[in-house]
Amino acid sequence: MAGVAAARHWGRPPTLSQEQVEQVTSALNNGASKASICWSFKVPRSTLLDTLGGGVGWTMVAGI
């Protein structure tokens, strides 16, 4: 029960570390596709969009 309580309080840990987020941001700035980044970091597209949606100056577009 203590573990469940802690999980509710702190939430799920991030899938990508801060270093990985910086690598992803750099790759996007250098022209890499979102699909190739997802494949390289083994994360679903939704995780990529949720993680970077507000932080790197691009927004989610329908159909992407």
C-alpha positions, 0 to 999 in steps of 0.5 A: 500500500505504501508503494501505491500511495507514493506512486499517486503522490509523485506520479510516473517518472519521465520516459526521457531523461533531461539529456535525452530531451536535449538530444531530441531537441538538437535532432529536431533542430537539425532536421530529423523527422519525429518518426526517426527520433521516436524509432531511435529513442524507442518511444511512441509519438505521443510520448515525444509530443507530450514531452516536447509539446510546449518546450521547443517552439513547435506545436502539435498539428492534426495528423502528425 
